[in-house]
């Protein structure tokens, strides 16, 4: 009896979700990936700002982080139902177990972690403290980074991006997603 090796079954990917710490390149690389696929790119933070007519920093100040994370989760749950979508998450979205589980189990979805060192984040984000509430909190920045890193690494794929150009990261994402 001859055994045949079955080709690996891979469901069709209909959405790519990018996660990672601030400065990892989600909003830079996401449009590149979407353009190559002919898909739509959406940044969750942009949707929240448009829905609330307030900046993320204003929402944090006015309502607190817990309220923001609840709004963020509902927005992600709504968006992840769309097809032909590249979705960039805010850096802290992965901390909420409910959001993480949704993204890890959503059919036809690949969650991609763009892994960046904290030093790279600081270099890339210098001067944006007024728009990034987490970056403005320098005392707790390293603690947040260390707390989030293992959560980011639960993604389907992690890609170290410190030394890659945005185009190289886009190509790596597409390869990992099977395109």
C-alpha positions in Angstrom: 0.0 0.0 0.0 1.4 3.4 -1.0 0.8 6.3 1.2 0.1 9.7 -0.3 1.1 12.9 1.4 -1.9 15.2 1.5 -1.3 18.8 0.7 -1.6 21.0 3.7 -5.1 22.4 4.0 -5.0 26.1 4.5 -8.3 28.0 4.6 -8.4 31.1 2.4 -7.3 34.2 4.4 -9.9 36.9 4.0 -8.4 39.4 6.6 -5.0 40.2 8.0 -4.9 41.8 11.4 -1.7 43.6 12.5 -0.7 43.9 16.1 2.4 45.1 17.9 3.7 47.8 20.2 3.6 51.4 19.0 6.2 52.2 16.4 6.2 48.6 15.0 4.9 49.9 11.7 1.3 48.7 11.6 -0.1 51.9 10.1 2.8 52.2 7.7 2.9 48.6 6.5 -0.9 47.9 6.5 -1.7 50.1 3.5 1.2 48.5 1.6 -0.2 45.0 2.2 -3.8 46.1 1.4 -2.7 47.8 -1.9 -0.8 44.6 -3.0 -4.0 42.5 -2.3 -6.5 45.1 -3.6 -8.0 45.1 -0.2 -9.1 47.9 2.2 -6.9 49.1 5.0 -8.4 50.2 8.3 -6.7 51.5 11.4 -8.9 50.8 14.5 -7.8 54.1 16.2 -8.9 56.1 13.1 -12.4 54.5 13.3 -12.7 55.2 17.0 -11.6 58.8 16.5 -14.1 59.3 13.7 -17.0 57.6 15.7 -16.3 59.7 18.8 -15.2 63.0 17.2 -12.3 62.9 19.7 -8.6 61.9 19.6 -7.4 58.7 21.4 -5.6 61.0 23.9 -8.8 62.9 24.6 -10.8 59.7 25.0 -8.1 58.4 27.5 -8.2 61.7 29.4 -12.0 62.0 29.4 -13.2 58.4 29.9 -10.1 56.5 31.1 -8.3 53.5 29.6 -10.9 50.9 30.6 -13.7 52.7 28.8 -11.5 53.2 25.8 -10.6 49.4 25.7 -14.3 48.5 25.8 -15.0 50.8 22.8 -11.9 49.4 21.1 -13.1 45.8 21.5 -16.6 46.6 20.1 -15.0 48.3 17.1 -12.6 45.4 16.4 -15.5 42.9 16.7 -17.5 44.9 14.2 -14.6 45.3 11.7 -13.2 41.8 11.9 -16.4 40.5 10.2 -15.4 42.3 7.0 -13.7 40.5 4.1 -10.7 41.7 2.1 -9.5 43.7 5.0 -6.1 44.6 6.5 -6.8 45.9 10.0 -4.2 47.7 12.2 -4.9 47.5 16.0 -3.9 49.9 18.6 -0.9 48.7 20.6 -2.9 47.8 23.7 -5.8 46.0 22.1 -4.0 42.7 22.6 -4.1 43.1 26.4 -7.8 42.4 26.6 -8.3 38.6 26.6 -11.7 38.8 24.9 -10.2 40.8 22.0 -7.2 38.5 21.7 -9.4 35.4 21.7 -11.7 36.9 19.1 -8.8 37.6 16.8 -7.1 34.2 17.3 -10.3 32.3 16.5 -11.9 34.4 13.8 -12.4 32.3 10.7 -10.2 33.1 7.7 -8.2 35.6 9.8 -4.4 35.8 10.4 -3.2 37.8 13.4 0.3 39.1 12.6 2.6 40.5 15.3 5.1 43.0 14.1 7.8 42.6 16.8 9.9 45.7 17.6 12.4 46.3 20.3 11.5 49.0 22.8 14.6 51.1 21.7 13.2 51.1 18.2 9.8 52.2 19.4 11.4 55.1 21.3 13.4 56.2 18.2 10.5 55.9 15.8 7.9 57.6 18.1 10.0 60.4 19.5 8.1 63.7 19.5 4.6 62.0 19.4 4.0 61.9 23.1 1.1 64.4 22.9 -0.8 62.0 20.6 0.2 58.7 22.2 -1.1 58.4 25.8 1.0 55.3 26.6 4.2 56.9 25.3 3.6 60.0 27.4 3.7 57.7 30.5 7.4 57.1 30.4 7.5 55.7 33.9 5.4 52.8 32.9 6.4 52.4 29.2 8.9 49.6 29.7 6.5 47.8 32.1 3.7 47.9 29.5 6.1 46.7 26.8 7.2 43.7 28.9 3.6 42.9 29.8 2.4 43.0 26.3 5.2 41.2 24.5 4.1 37.6 25.5 0.5 38.5 24.5 1.7 39.8 21.1 3.6 36.5 20.7 0.3 34.5 20.9 -0.4 35.8 17.4 -0.5 33.3 14.6 2.7 34.8 13.2 5.5 37.1 14.7 7.8 39.0 12.4 10.9 40.8 13.8 10.7 44.2 12.0 13.5 46.4 13.6 15.8 46.0 10.6 13.3 45.7 7.8 12.0 48.4 5.5 8.2 48.7 5.3 8.2 47.1 1.9 10.2 44.1 3.3 7.7 43.8 6.2 4.8 43.8 3.7 6.4 41.1 1.7 7.0 39.0 4.8 3.4 39.4 5.9 2.1 38.3 2.5 4.4 35.3 2.5 3.3 34.2 6.0 -0.4 34.6 5.0 0.2 32.4 2.0 -0.1 35.0 -0.8 
